[in-house]
């Protein structure tokens, strides 16, 4: 999740001291762009990110958004 937030900040020129990033306001197009960008990212050891790393990061985002949608749906019916 942290890598996604760092990427978002870099992409939009948002400094770490600026307002927090609203992850629930991010569109699927942005997540798709992140998935594409990960193909060009270099990992800690100077090699491209492994497919498993990319999949794990996308899985984390998927879980976050699934939870967010469920929370919105549940709060609507409270």
C-alpha contacts under 8 A as a table, 3 or more apart, distances in Angstrom:
res1	aa1	res2	aa2	distance
1	X	4	X	5.19
1	X	5	X	6.41
1	X	57	X	6.84
1	X	60	X	6.74
1	X	61	X	6.83
2	X	5	X	5.15
2	X	6	X	6.16
3	X	6	X	5.09
3	X	7	X	6.09
4	X	7	X	5.03
4	X	8	X	6.10
4	X	34	X	7.40
5	X	8	X	4.99
5	X	9	X	6.14
5	X	21	X	7.20
6	X	9	X	5.16
6	X	10	X	6.19
7	X	10	X	5.12
7	X	11	X	5.95
7	X	34	X	7.65
8	X	11	X	5.06
8	X	12	X	6.14
8	X	14	X	7.95
9	X	12	X	5.33
9	X	13	X	5.59
9	X	14	X	4.59
9	X	15	X	6.57
9	X	16	X	7.45
9	X	21	X	7.85
10	X	13	X	5.03
10	X	14	X	6.42
10	X	15	X	7.93
11	X	14	X	7.91
14	X	18	X	6.41
15	X	18	X	5.32
16	X	19	X	7.83
16	X	20	X	7.97
22	X	25	X	5.56
22	X	26	X	7.21
23	X	26	X	5.47
24	X	65	X	7.04
24	X	68	X	6.92
26	X	30	X	6.43
26	X	31	X	7.50
27	X	30	X	5.39
27	X	31	X	6.72
28	X	31	X	4.99
28	X	32	X	6.10
29	X	32	X	5.03
29	X	33	X	6.15
30	X	33	X	4.96
30	X	34	X	6.21
31	X	34	X	4.97
31	X	35	X	6.25
32	X	35	X	4.99
32	X	36	X	6.30
33	X	36	X	5.05
33	X	37	X	6.04
34	X	37	X	4.90
34	X	38	X	6.10
35	X	38	X	5.28
35	X	39	X	7.06
35	X	54	X	7.38
35	X	58	X	7.30
36	X	39	X	5.61
36	X	40	X	7.63
37	X	40	X	5.58
37	X	41	X	6.57
38	X	41	X	4.90
38	X	49	X	7.01
38	X	54	X	6.63
39	X	48	X	7.15
39	X	49	X	6.93
39	X	54	X	7.96
40	X	48	X	6.68
40	X	49	X	7.90
41	X	48	X	5.76
41	X	49	X	6.13
42	X	45	X	7.83
42	X	46	X	5.69
42	X	47	X	5.33
42	X	48	X	4.35
42	X	49	X	5.76
43	X	46	X	5.57
43	X	47	X	5.45
43	X	48	X	5.60
43	X	49	X	5.19
44	X	47	X	7.28
49	X	53	X	6.20
49	X	54	X	6.64
50	X	53	X	5.18
50	X	54	X	6.47
51	X	54	X	5.12
51	X	55	X	6.09
52	X	55	X	5.02
52	X	56	X	6.02
53	X	56	X	5.07
53	X	57	X	6.21
54	X	57	X	5.23
54	X	58	X	6.26
55	X	58	X	5.15
55	X	59	X	5.99
56	X	59	X	4.97
56	X	60	X	6.23
57	X	60	X	5.18
57	X	61	X	6.45
58	X	61	X	5.07
58	X	62	X	6.07
59	X	62	X	4.94
59	X	63	X	6.19
60	X	63	X	5.18
60	X	64	X	6.26
61	X	64	X	5.03
61	X	65	X	6.19
62	X	65	X	5.27
62	X	66	X	5.99
63	X	66	X	5.07
63	X	67	X	6.07
64	X	67	X	5.20
64	X	68	X	6.10
65	X	68	X	4.85
65	X	69	X	6.06
66	X	69	X	5.26
66	X	70	X	6.23
67	X	70	X	5.10
67	X	71	X	6.10
68	X	71	X	5.07
68	X	72	X	6.20
69	X	72	X	5.12
69	X	73	X	6.13
70	X	73	X	5.04
70	X	74	X	6.01
71	X	74	X	5.06
71	X	75	X	5.96
72	X	75	X	5.18
72	X	76	X	6.19
73	X	76	X	5.22
73	X	77	X	6.82
74	X	77	X	5.37
74	X	78	X	6.53
75	X	78	X	5.19
